[in-house]
Amino acid sequence: HQWRKSILFSEQYAKVTGRAYLSAYLRPRPTHFMWPAAYFGQEHWVTTRETHFDAMPPDIMLAPIVSHGKIRQLQPGQRRLLSNYRTPDTDILNMTLRVISCAPRAFEIPNFLSSVEVEHILHLAAEDELKLSTTGDAAQKTVHHSRTSKNSWVVRETSPIIDTVYRRAADLMRMDEALMRHRTDGEFPDMPTTNPIAEQLQLVHYDVGQEYTAHHDFAYPSLDDSFQQARFATLLLYLNEGMAGGETTFPRWANAKTFE
């Protein structure tokens, strides 16, 4: 019965999006850590030295980062970037992941960003020209009626605040931040490339009536791609609160409905 439902959904998915329903195909296990989601309300705790910015640094201090590779590595006892503009009297930020769905695996992380960091990201979005969002993979991207939002991309090196968000995200996901930037030869020599495994920060804006219909947040790479990289997790940062009408839903949930 469940397989028949998947087949029917696959047919409808292909009709609406023009793409194959990828969950119908087997996928290798992720090679990186993933937090378990055994039951609704389950909580995990993780700490990071990338504390919140609580004051906006002057523009001259928010210039793009120009250094690359291992020189950007921060040791455990080393001061964080622009530490004078961060929450005083603490060098640790506690983060909580609360399970809101088991299948698909989804977590809520309260207060991941500070209001100053949100303001900075929105400022970057206002400075950049938003364009129609596209669908597809790295090799081929197209504008499609199934996705009507607008977006732009921000590289990690845009500013120390954006760099901090990446470092905090790496701690949240229990990964080395070096994997999320260009690396020097010799860093993670077992990796097939020195390129970051994390993408640029995608800023997405939805106007009234705009949407992104049911979709996978990953794509299988081309067979010609020797690295065969694919997304294994997505970190969504909601920059607006108290808005009505929009939501993120999972039409193919396999547990009970989420309670939020």
Salt bridges, closest charged atoms under 4 A:
GLU50 OE2 - ARG80 NH1 3.11
GLU50 OE1 - ARG86 NH1 3.09
ASP91 OD2 - ARG49 NH1 3.65
GLU108 OE1 - ARG98 NH2 2.40
GLU117 OE2 - ARG168 NH2 2.83
GLU127 OE2 - HIS123 NE2 3.19
GLU157 OE2 - ARG72 NH1 2.72
ASP163 OD1 - ARG72 NH2 2.51
ASP163 OD1 - ARG156 NE 2.70
ASP163 OD2 - ARG167 NE 2.62
GLU177 OE1 - ARG156 NH2 2.69
GLU177 OE2 - ARG167 NH1 3.77
GLU177 OE1 - ARG181 NE 3.23
GLU187 OE2 - ARG181 NH2 3.05
GLU199 OE2 - ARG231 NE 2.40
ASP207 OD1 - HIS205 NE2 3.81
ASP217 OD1 - HIS215 NE2 3.67
ASP217 OD1 - ARG231 NH1 3.50
GLU260 OE2 - ARG98 NH2 2.85
